[in-house]
Amino acid sequence: MLARPIRIAAITASAFVVLGWSLFAIDQIRGASHASVAGIAGDPTTFPDPSPRQEKARERLHSKPREFVDDVNDILLAPFAGLVDQSNSQWVRVTIPALLALLVYGFGGGYLARFAAGRP
């Protein structure tokens, strides 16, 4: 009874995490030089769990659908973002929380759905 909604939630959360990371990677590849300059200048507008100032800067840069994906991704990655706050690499600060989120939401949600359906 609960297996289907749990499975749908796990797949949806995983899809948002993968989409958010993919959009981040595309941005980094397209503007590697610009991203390096912005990162050195201390304007990390692509990090999960951004400050309100960083959020406003990101909203000016992205379209509404992209900002929706980023906002959902911020919520999903917030529990894991604090683990890599000290890293200077944007890739580490985005990839590690995304991998942990996939592990928890994807594999954990799938396991929970199987458990709810009565299959170990």
N, C-alpha and C positions, 0 to 999 in steps of 0.2 A: 504494500500500500504506500509506504513512504519511499520505496526504492526509486521509483521513476522521478519524483520531484528532486530527490537528492542527486540523482544522476544528471538531470538537466541542469541543476545549479552548478555541479562540478564541471560539466562541459562548458557552460556559459562563462564561468569564472576563468577557466583555463584558456578559453578563446580570447577573452579580453586581455589576459596577461600576455599571451603570444602576440596578439595584434599590437598591444602597446609597446612591447619590446621590438617588434618588427618595425614599427614606425620610428622608434628611437634609432634603430640601426640604419634605416634609410636616411634619416636626417644627418646622422654622423658621417655616413659615406658621402652624401651629397656635399656637405659643407665641412669637410674635415678641417680645413684651415680656419674657417670662421669659428667652428666649435672649439678649436684649440685656443684661439684668441679669447673667446668668451669664457672658457674655463679658467684660463690664466688670470683673467680680469676679475674672477670671482662671481660670475653670473651664471650659476648652474640652473638654468630654467628647465632642464630635462630630468632632474633627479626626482625619484619618488618622494612623497611626503614633503612638498615644497613649502616654504614660508609664504605668508600672504603676499609679500613683495614679489617673490619669484612667480607665484601663481598669476598675478596681474601681468607680469612681463610675458609669461607663456601664453596667456589669453590673447594678447596683442599679436603674437606671432602665428598662432594656429587658427584654422577654421573652426566653426561650431561643431561639426561632427568629430574632428580630431580632438578638440578640447573635451568633448564628452568622453571619448575613449581614454584620454589622459586622466580625467577626473575619476572615472571608474577604476582605472589602473592605480591611481593614488590611494584609493580606499583599499583595494585588494593588497597592495604592497606595503601599506603603512605598518603592519605588524613586523615586517622583516627589514624595513628601511634602516632602523637604528643599528642593525648589526654591522653595517659597513659605512657609518658616518665618517669615520676617520680616513677613509681612502681618498686619494687625490684623483683617482681614475674614474671618469664618468661611466666607462664600461663596467667596472666593478660595482659601482654604486647603483647601477640599473640591473645588471645581469644576475648578480647573486640574489637579490630579493625576488627577481622573476623566477629563477630556478627553485628557490625555496617555496614560493607561492604555487608553482606547478606541482611540486612534491606534495604540499599540504592539500591544495584544492583539487588537483587532478587525481593523484594516486590515493590520497586520503579520502576524498569524496567518493571515488569509485569503490574503494574498500568498504566504506560506510554504506553505500548503496547495496553492495552484495550482501553485507551483513544484515541490512534491513530486509532484504528479500529472503533471508534464511539460508543463503549459501556462504560458506566460510571462505 
